[in-house]
Each structure stands twice: as structure tokens, then as C-alpha cells.
Amino acid sequence: MIEVIDILNLLGKELKDDTEQRSRLWEFIEKDKWTTQQIRAWMDECVAKSSGAHDPYNRVFQDLVVSVGKRLGFHIEYGRYAGRSSENNYDGVWKRENGDAIVLEVKTSTWPLASVNQLGDYVENLSRKEGTKNVFGLYVVGKGDVQPLMEQILGSKYKHTMRLIHYQDLMEIVALMEELEPVIGEKNAVEKVQELLLPIESVNIGNIIKLILEIATAKITPPTPEPPPETGQPWTKKELLAYLEDATAYQRLLLAALAQVDREPATSKTVTFLMEEIAKRRPLEGIVKKITTREIAGARGGLTMRRRALKKEDIIQSAWDEAERDYVYAIKSAYKEIVSDWVKKENLWVKDELG
């Protein structure tokens, strides 16, 4: 598995503003192929190894957090590592389609922490620049005691426009969106999770309850009939093999599981079981955590983003099965043999070992 230290070594170990290295970092971490699990692992590494504001791990963490906004449907803008007079020195900005914006302050640790007035100034400056009052501040924290920061926010004039979140909770929101998307569609999923990150009017708690109920209902309600499948060009064998070679660990496990199911289409329960069995028998894949439907959603999402960029059709069929009360999956028959041969070549075939 690629680690942050590997990325830093490729970039020359030093990251600075307005450099080619930083542009290359942005291009790398925004690649569609990286799963939510991979991004979270990089963040974990940054938080564990960062030793200060100017440390390269701290800077990678800052850009990783900003890049996550893209996965949540925001337009993103990277900020600066080091402040410069007469400029907006925020760490990053997320913007919604309707003009709402979130100004980010990213910290691997809560110590030391400047006054919240600094982020407040960034919020006010951007609000004036954009000509909108719907600009909010968000602290994304790696580790440390957040109580002093919470008290600062609550005691300031920004208590209604500023919030904080732990980075692991932020990644849970990304995972939530991946679960909601196949049920309620990408647009609705984006809208729901973005609302979670924006300050909710606190006097009328009905607004909070309504949002929670909408998300809970979306997770347990069978999806409406799917729209007609996306149009895309068929794959040639050469194109498909090149696409498979760029698969991440979870995408490899998903494809390997679908290639080896006894009955098609296979339920998500069957697919997660097979993915776990393959991971256990092939430790070199680097997957040690329990696999759930969330990993299926993440792998599917990554595969979808990559093929859309190539304007190709989906190689996996999926649908809600009312009888099974579950999602079912299958590799399209036109590509089943190619994928199965690839799985065997990659030493992911375990069907004979399962007995």
C-alpha cells in the first residue's frame, strides 16, 4: 500500500506554496482511483507523524482535507501553507452550487491553536469578496483536546457560523454519502451530506430532527427504480485489462469476488463474505479490517469515476432485489471471462480453496 512517505519521496520531501511539487500532489490525491479507506489511511499517517505546522506531513494533511470536499460534491480551492500579508491565508475553501461556502482551518493537532478570530477574519473577507452572507468556518482537527476550541467558538461572535469536526468523523460523512448515493442518487446524497457540514439553525431543533430522519429513511428505504443505464462505449479486451490493472485493493477484491460467486447475481452479503475470504487468503493485498457493504459502495464509486472519465460502459450490473431485500451484483456476461482470467493472473482466485 502506498504511504505518505512514498509520496513525499517522489515529490522531493519538501512542499512549498506555488511550486510544481504542490501541484503534482493535488493531481495525485484527487485521482478517482483512491478509495475512502486509502484517503483515511493517509490522514492517519499524517496525524501520527506530523511534528509541527511546517512539517510536510502537516501540509499533506491540509491538502488531503481540502481534496475531500471534491468527494462531497463541493468545488474546492486549495489555500496556502504559509501566510502572506495582504492575501487570504485560509487553508482551503469548499463551495456549493448555490454559492454557500465553507472556509477551512486544518490542524493535525489542537496545540498550539491561534484565536478563532483568525478564521473569523477569513470568513468575513471571503463573504465580502463573494458578495454573499452564506460563508461559514470549519475547523478540521487531527488530534488533541477540542474543548478549549469549542469554548472559544461559543464565546465568540462566530458561534452561529463556525463549527469543528474531527477528521475521522469527516471521513465517516464521505462513507455515508457512498452508502446513500445508490439509494437516493448522487445529487440527493450530495445535498444531504453537505447539509450536515453547514451550521443548522439552532433555535428550531426540528430542522436537525428533519435532516436526521431524512438520512435514516434514505438508508432503510428501498431505492426507486433505477434510471436507464448510462450510455458508454463497450470495452475492448486491451482497454479493459488496462483499466483493471489500475484497480485499488478494495476494487480488486470486489472484482475477484464477483468473478467467483456460485450464483448470479450475488447479494451484497455474499459479495462481502467472498471479499473477506480473499483478503484473509491473500494478505499481500493489505486489507485487514472487516469488510462491509460500505467497502462495496466505495469500490463501486471508484470504478465508476474512472470509467466515466474514459466514457466506457459499466462492467458491473447492480439492482435492488425485492425478494432478497438486498442489492445484487454481477459482472456483465460480455466481460466475465476477461475479468475471471485477470483475477486468476493476479492470484486472487480462491474458489478452489474454499471447498
Secondary structure by P-SEA (a helix, b strand, c coil): cccaaaaaaaaccccccccaaaaaaaaaaacccccaaaaaaaaaaaaacccccccaaaaaaaaaaaaaccccccbbbbbbcccccccccccbbbbccccbbbbbbbbccccccccaaaaaaaaaaaaaaaccccbbbbbbbccccaaaaaaaaaacccccccccccaaaaaaaaaaaaaacccccaaaaaaaaaaaacccccccaaaaaaaaaaaaaaacccccccccccbbbbbcaaaaaaaaaaccaaaaaaaaaaaccccccccaaaaaaaaaaaaaacccccccccccaaaaaaaaaaaaaaaaaacccccbbbbbbccccbbbbbcccccaaaaaaaaaaaccccccccc
